């Protein structure tokens, strides 16, 4: 990919090609609570699409300034947003199936309920407590 001029010198997660052969670069990061600097690293790559579980408002604003589309998996209709973005870039793709979307939303909500921020905060507090004993 580097030799073909599709990327500069940093590794990215994905490249999708449009119908007219243009490349769309994609970065995927699951940040979690104690690791927001990974978002900075992803923005430094200047990709076209940044997919993440969540971003701070400041990071979203920075991405907008860099003309990077951000989609958070926790937002409503995230799969449809991805489809809309790729379609707007002339990528050959199909919209998500309504039934699959409903099923995925239910499963995603269950996962988020199991691994919500409060649980993550408690886990971090437990680790800190153990380390300081």
Secondary structure, 3 states (H helix, E strand, C coil): CCCCCCCCCCCCCEEEECCCCCEEEEEEECCCCCCCHHHHHHHHCCCCEEEECCCCHHHHHHHHHCCCEEEECCCCCHHHHHHHHHHHCCCCCCCCCHHHHHHHHHHHHHHHHHCCHHHHHHHHHHHHHHHCC
